[in-house]
Amino acid sequence: MKRYQTILVGAGLDDRDATTLRHAARLAQAARAIYVAHVALTFDLPAELAQQADLVVPVDEVIEQKIQALIDEHRSLFPVSTQIHAIGRQGSLVPELIRLAAQKSADLFCLGRRPLHDLDLLSDSAMRLLRKAPCSVLMVSPGDEPHYERILVPVDFSDHAREALEVACAIAQSMPGASVIVQHTYEVPLGWHKSDQSYEEFAAIMQGHAERHWNEFLPSVNFQGVPWTVRFDLGNEVPSTVLAVADEVDASLIVMGSHGRTGPAAFLLGHVADTVCSRTRRPTLCVKKKGEVVNFLRALLQFFEFEKT
């Protein structure tokens, strides 16, 4: 995808990294640079080892060697012209990875996470990385294959939803046989009982409103020739409805837009995207607008005290 020209991959130096790299490769068709990075709390050796010169191997070199071996194993998946770099850093995981994403002006951050019952530092920090990263974020679980036959895109008819939908179509376009399922959740307002309508009648009215909004929204979307369907689902809680639909259609990828707020809050995901990402193990891509990200980078660096104000 042309929009993802610089990709940052968070490496845990374990079995999940192969999966994360395979997914990154799927989205790296036009990538100029890939950065595979691991953050260690410290590069210092234990005191008892540091005194034995024959055992001393710089920790940062060991980390970069492991990353390079991983890159070499999967190099054939990426475009020949793409430069792939191994990076080892020390410090606090979340600030260091966010700092790196900002420094490299990353378009996409790929992150592997473990199931909730088997969390480690990288997985435990996944949601903070997702919310604070100054770019779109793809989250995958170990063993997930990067075959996106059915891409689910929840929409609320906002500009951020349009951006997510067009990203999903670009991904589907690169995979023969892939299709996009557009999904909108509508609900019956709490005061429905004060009207002369039954619950079912009011639900039908709300669905009609949703369909009208979709028809107004539709001309602004470029589906790029990708097969698509749209569905309208009644639900009292949008995240739960999205998760249920993902299970029903067996979505191979969920693509969601970040919340459409302005200023720094625009880089904290809205309630729906945040909740869906925290509760699903399916590959999930949260799309953030690059233009907004560029304008926010300097403020982000200052926030983490990486630049002097």
N, C-alpha and C positions, 0 to 999 in steps of 0.2 A: 504494500500500500504506500502510495506516494506521501501520505501525511506522516508516516512513521519512518523518518529518515535517520533519526538518532534514537537508539533503544538502549535502555539500561536494564540489565538482568541482575536481580539480587540472588546471590549464590549462598547456599547453606553448607556447601562442601559435603553433601550427602546424596542419598539416592534420588531426592526430588529434583536435583539440578538438571538431569537429563530430560525430564518432562518439561521443565520450564524453558530450556533451550529449544526444544522441538516446537513449542508453542510460539516462542519468539521468532523462530525461523519462518513460521507460517505468515507472520505479519511483516516480514523484513524484505519484501520483494524489491523495494527501492531504497533500502537502508544504506546509508553511507558509512555509518559507524555503529558498532555494538560494543557496549562496555559491560563486562561480566565482573561483578564486584562482590567481595566478601568483607565484612567488617568484624574484626576481632576486638574484644574489649581492651586487650593490650598485646604488644609484641614482645613484652619482657618475658624472659625465661624464669622459671623458679630458681631461687638463689642457689640451691644445691647443684643444679645443672649448669648454671652460669659460670661456676667455678671450674668446670671440667671442659677445657678447651677443645678436646677431641669430640665432644658431644654438641658443641655449640654450632647451630645452623640458624642464621637469621630467620625469625618466624615469618616476617613479611615475604621473604624469598620462598619459603616453603608454601605459603598460601598462594602466591602467584604461580608457582610451579604446578600446584594442584589445579588451579583454574585453567592454566594453559593446556594441561593434559585433557581437561574436559572440553576445551575449545577445539583442540586438535581432533578429538574423537567425533565431534559433530560439525566440523568445518564444512563438509560437503553439503549440508542442508542450507547454507546461506549463499547468497549471490557471490560470485567470484570476486567482484569489485569491492565488496564490503570489507572494511577493516574491522577486526575484532580485537579488543584489548582486554588484558587481564589486569585487575586492580585489587590490591589488598590495602585495607585501611584499618586503623585502630581508633577506638573511641566508642561513644554511645551509638548504638545501631541506627535508631531512627534519625537523629540529626545528621549523621554522617551520610546516610543514603540520600536524604533529602538535599543535603548540600551538594552531593555529587550530581544528582539530577538537575539541580539549578546550574551548576558550573558547566555541565555539558549541554545545557539547553535541551534536555531529553524530550522527545515527543511521546515516548511510551516507557512505562516502567513495568517489567514482568516480574512477578513474585510467586514463588511456590510456597504453599502452606500445608500444614498437616491437619488431620482431623482434630476436632475439639478435644477428644480424649487423649491425644498424643501431642500436645503442644510443646514447642521449643521456643527459643527467643525470637527467631524470625517469624514463626507463625503467630506467636503471642503479640508481636508488634504489627501484624499485618494490617489491622484496621487503622492504626495510627498512621502507618505509611500510606494507606489508601486515602485517608482524609487529607493529609498534609502534602502529598506529592504534588509538585507543580506541573503535572502532566497527566495524561490518561494512564490508567493502571489496569493491567490484566492479571487476575489472580487465578491460579490453577492448583490442583491437588496432585500428589504423586500418582503416576499411572494414567492420568487423563490423556487420551490421544487427541491430537490437534486435527480432528475431523469434524468440521462444523457444518453438518448437513442441515440441521434445523436451528436457526438462529432466532431466539426470542427477543423482541424489543418492546418493552413496556413504554407507552407514550402518554404524555399529558398535554400534547399539542403545543408545547413550548419550543423556543428556539433550541434549547438544549436537547430536547427529544428529537428534533429534526436532525441535529448534528449526529446523535447516536444512531439514528435510523440510516443515515447516509453512510456512516462508517460500517454498519452491519451489511449494507448492500455491497460496499466495496469488498468486504471480506468474502461474502457469498459469491461475488462475481469471479473471484480467484479460485473457487472450488466447484468443479463441475457437479451438477446435481443438487447444489445447496439451495435452500429457500429461506425466506424470512417470514416470521410470524409476528405481525404487529398486534400488540395487546393493549387494551385500555380498560381500566377498572372504573366503573361508575357506582355510585351508592345512592341510596334513598336518604334524603335529609331527615334529621331527627324530628322535625316538626310536621312530618307528612300526615300524622293522625289528626291534625287540626284542619285538614282540607276535606273536601267531599269525596276524595278518591280512596280506594282501597290500597293496601300496600302494593299489590300486584299492578294495579293501574298506575300508581305513582312510579313504580320501577320501570314500567313501559315508557312513561313520559321521560324519565331520566335517560333511558337508553336512546330514545329519539334525539335528545339533546346531544348526547355523545356522538351519535352518527352524523348529526349535522356539523358538529365541530370537526369531525374527521373529514367530511367532504370539503370543508373550507381549508383544512390543513393539507389535504392530499396534493393539490397542484404545486405546492412548494417543494415537494419531495422528488428527488431524482433516484428512481429505483435501479437505474443502470441496466435495465433488461433482466433483472433478477426476479424469479417467480416469488409472489408474496400473497399472503392472505391477512385479513384483519378480523379480529374478534373483540367482542364487547362482553365483559364479565361483571356481573353484579357481586359486590363484596363490601363488607363493612370495614375491612382493614386491607389497604392496598398491598403492603408487602406479603401478607399471607396469601392473598389472591394470586399475586405474581408467582410465588413459590409453588402454589398448587397447580397453576397452569404449566409451569416449567416441568413438573412431574408428569402431568397429563400428556403433554406433547413430547416428553422425553427430550427436552432441549439440549443440544450439544454445546451451546454457547448462549449466555445471556449478555446483551449489550444494553447499557443504561446510561443516560445522561446525568451529569452532576446537577445539583440544584441550581436554579436560575437566579440566585441572589447576586448582588453586586458587591464590589470591594472584597476584602479578605474572606468574608463569609462564603463567597462563591467557590472557594477551594475546600470547603468542608461539605461533604456530600449531604444531600438532603436526607430526610428520615427514611424515605422509601429505598433509595439506593443503598444507604448505610445498612439498613436492616436486612435487605435481601442478601447483600454480600456477606454479612456476618452469619447468616443462617443456611446458606447453600454451599454445597461442595462442588457444584457444577462450575466449569470455567466461566468467569465473569469479567467482562470488560467495562470499566467505568470511563466514560468519555468526558474529557474536559476540553473546552475550547482553547486552542493554542494561542489565539490573540490575547485572551484574558490572562493566560499563563505568562506570556512574555512581559506584560505590563506589571505583573506581580512579583517577578523574580527578585528584583532588588529589595523590595520590602520584605520578602521572605528571608533573604540572606541576612538582612539587618535584624529581623525578628529572632533568628537563631544566633545572632552575634558573630556571624562569619565575616561581616564587613562593618567597619566603623561608620556610624551615622555622621 
